[in-house]
Amino acid sequence: MGELAESARIWEADGRTLSWLIEQAPEPKVIGMFAFGDTLKPGTDQAIKALNARGITSHLLTGDNRGS
């Protein structure tokens, strides 16, 4: 699982949420991993700049993992 574990560390540090695919029988075995992430919508950067120009500060808060 070394290669998957390293990928997991990288993806979590990048703010991704991970889901593992595991086969249960006869012995538990990791088959794969999925990494999910959100992207900003087009125009988000302009909206943030417009808010900043008005003296409004914005913050994005999430609790998925430390990287996010």
ABEGO torsion letter per residue (X at the ends): XAAAAAAAAAAAAAGBBBBBBBBAOABBBBABBBBBBBBBBBGAAAAAAAAAAAGBBBBBBBAABAAX
